[in-house]
Amino acid sequence: MDMKEAFMPAFINSYFIALGVLLGGTIIGGIGAYLAGEPPFQEMHRLSNVLKIWALVAAIGGTFDTFNSFERGIFEGATRDAVKQVFLIVSAMGGSQTGWLIISWLTQEQVNS
């Protein structure tokens, strides 16, 4: 996320981008599984587990900005930017986890599978 953007809109966007990536990718993947003759709910459950990390990466805008903010926080004393990045990552993790939970409820697959 660009640090020139206001923090609260970036925080909210981070959550919903991760949620959208996970839900969208999983649902479209389920449609693809159906068209390929595979069980769509099983594939959706598998995809929701695989896409969690990618939803997080998409929401924070790649890893280089995050590392740059951490480096600036450590070496240049800009701890405010580093703390903001931590909160953006937590927000994206929340969106990713929410999407996973929605897919788990939708597919009714075992959580421990």
C-alpha positions as a Markdown table, in Angstrom:
| # | Residue | x | y | z |
|---|---|---|---|---|
| 1 | Met | 0.0 | 0.0 | 0.0 |
| 2 | Asp | 1.2 | 3.5 | -0.8 |
| 3 | Met | 2.0 | 5.2 | 2.4 |
| 4 | Lys | 0.7 | 8.6 | 1.0 |
| 5 | Glu | -2.8 | 7.1 | 1.1 |
| 6 | Ala | -4.8 | 7.8 | 4.3 |
| 7 | Phe | -4.5 | 5.0 | 6.8 |
| 8 | Met | -8.1 | 4.1 | 7.5 |
| 9 | Pro | -9.1 | 3.7 | 3.8 |
| 10 | Ala | -6.0 | 1.6 | 3.2 |
| 11 | Phe | -6.9 | -0.5 | 6.3 |
| 12 | Ile | -10.4 | -1.1 | 5.0 |
| 13 | Asn | -9.3 | -1.7 | 1.4 |
| 14 | Ser | -6.7 | -4.2 | 2.6 |
| 15 | Tyr | -9.4 | -6.3 | 4.4 |
| 16 | Phe | -11.8 | -6.3 | 1.4 |
| 17 | Ile | -9.2 | -6.9 | -1.2 |
| 18 | Ala | -8.0 | -10.0 | 0.6 |
| 19 | Leu | -11.7 | -11.1 | 1.1 |
| 20 | Gly | -12.5 | -10.5 | -2.6 |
| 21 | Val | -9.4 | -12.3 | -3.9 |
| 22 | Leu | -10.1 | -15.3 | -1.8 |
| 23 | Leu | -13.9 | -15.5 | -2.5 |
| 24 | Gly | -13.6 | -14.7 | -6.2 |
| 25 | Gly | -10.7 | -17.1 | -6.8 |
| 26 | Thr | -12.4 | -19.9 | -4.9 |
| 27 | Ile | -15.8 | -19.4 | -6.6 |
| 28 | Ile | -14.4 | -19.1 | -10.1 |
| 29 | Gly | -12.2 | -22.2 | -9.4 |
| 30 | Gly | -15.3 | -24.1 | -8.2 |
| 31 | Ile | -17.0 | -23.2 | -11.5 |
| 32 | Gly | -14.0 | -24.5 | -13.4 |
| 33 | Ala | -14.0 | -27.7 | -11.4 |
| 34 | Tyr | -17.7 | -28.2 | -12.1 |
| 35 | Leu | -17.1 | -27.7 | -15.9 |
| 36 | Ala | -14.1 | -30.2 | -15.7 |
| 37 | Gly | -16.3 | -32.8 | -14.1 |
| 38 | Glu | -14.7 | -32.7 | -10.6 |
| 39 | Pro | -16.5 | -32.2 | -7.3 |
| 40 | Pro | -16.8 | -28.4 | -7.0 |
| 41 | Phe | -17.2 | -28.1 | -3.3 |
| 42 | Gln | -14.1 | -30.2 | -2.6 |
| 43 | Glu | -12.1 | -28.1 | -5.0 |
| 44 | Met | -13.5 | -24.9 | -3.5 |
| 45 | His | -12.4 | -26.0 | -0.1 |
| 46 | Arg | -8.9 | -26.9 | -1.4 |
| 47 | Leu | -8.6 | -23.6 | -3.2 |
| 48 | Ser | -9.6 | -21.6 | -0.2 |
| 49 | Asn | -6.7 | -23.1 | 1.7 |
| 50 | Val | -4.3 | -22.5 | -1.1 |
| 51 | Leu | -5.4 | -18.9 | -1.9 |
| 52 | Lys | -5.1 | -17.6 | 1.7 |
| 53 | Ile | -1.5 | -16.5 | 1.3 |
| 54 | Trp | -2.1 | -15.1 | -2.2 |
| 55 | Ala | -5.0 | -13.0 | -1.0 |
| 56 | Leu | -2.7 | -11.6 | 1.7 |
| 57 | Val | 0.0 | -10.7 | -0.8 |
| 58 | Ala | -2.5 | -9.1 | -3.2 |
| 59 | Ala | -4.0 | -7.0 | -0.4 |
| 60 | Ile | -0.7 | -5.6 | 0.8 |
| 61 | Gly | 0.4 | -4.8 | -2.8 |
| 62 | Gly | 3.4 | -7.2 | -2.9 |
| 63 | Thr | 6.1 | -7.6 | -0.4 |
| 64 | Phe | 8.6 | -5.0 | -1.5 |
| 65 | Asp | 6.7 | -2.0 | -0.1 |
| 66 | Thr | 6.2 | -3.8 | 3.2 |
| 67 | Phe | 9.9 | -4.6 | 3.5 |
| 68 | Asn | 10.8 | -1.1 | 2.5 |
| 69 | Ser | 8.6 | 0.3 | 5.3 |
| 70 | Phe | 10.1 | -2.1 | 7.8 |
| 71 | Glu | 13.6 | -1.1 | 6.7 |
| 72 | Arg | 12.7 | 2.6 | 7.0 |
| 73 | Gly | 11.3 | 1.9 | 10.4 |
| 74 | Ile | 14.4 | 0.1 | 11.6 |
| 75 | Phe | 17.2 | 2.1 | 10.0 |
| 76 | Glu | 15.6 | 5.6 | 9.7 |
| 77 | Gly | 13.5 | 5.7 | 12.8 |
| 78 | Ala | 10.2 | 5.8 | 11.0 |
| 79 | Thr | 8.4 | 3.4 | 13.3 |
| 80 | Arg | 5.1 | 4.9 | 12.4 |
| 81 | Asp | 5.3 | 3.5 | 8.9 |
| 82 | Ala | 6.3 | 0.0 | 10.2 |
| 83 | Val | 3.4 | -0.1 | 12.6 |
| 84 | Lys | 1.0 | 1.0 | 9.8 |
| 85 | Gln | 2.3 | -1.9 | 7.7 |
| 86 | Val | 1.8 | -4.4 | 10.5 |
| 87 | Phe | -1.8 | -3.2 | 10.9 |
| 88 | Leu | -2.4 | -3.5 | 7.1 |
| 89 | Ile | -1.0 | -7.0 | 7.2 |
| 90 | Val | -3.3 | -7.9 | 10.1 |
| 91 | Ser | -6.3 | -6.4 | 8.2 |
| 92 | Ala | -5.4 | -8.4 | 5.1 |
| 93 | Met | -5.1 | -11.6 | 7.3 |
| 94 | Gly | -8.5 | -10.9 | 8.7 |
| 95 | Gly | -10.1 | -10.5 | 5.2 |
| 96 | Ser | -8.4 | -13.7 | 4.1 |
| 97 | Gln | -9.6 | -15.6 | 7.2 |
| 98 | Thr | -13.1 | -14.3 | 6.8 |
| 99 | Gly | -13.2 | -15.5 | 3.1 |
| 100 | Trp | -11.9 | -18.9 | 4.2 |
| 101 | Leu | -14.6 | -19.1 | 6.8 |
| 102 | Ile | -17.4 | -18.2 | 4.4 |
| 103 | Ile | -16.2 | -20.8 | 1.9 |
| 104 | Ser | -16.0 | -23.4 | 4.7 |
| 105 | Trp | -19.6 | -22.6 | 5.7 |
| 106 | Leu | -20.7 | -22.8 | 2.1 |
| 107 | Thr | -19.0 | -26.1 | 1.3 |
| 108 | Gln | -19.6 | -27.8 | 4.6 |
| 109 | Glu | -16.2 | -29.5 | 4.3 |
| 110 | Gln | -14.3 | -30.7 | 7.4 |
| 111 | Val | -12.1 | -28.0 | 8.9 |
| 112 | Asn | -9.4 | -30.5 | 9.8 |
| 113 | Ser | -9.1 | -32.0 | 6.3 |
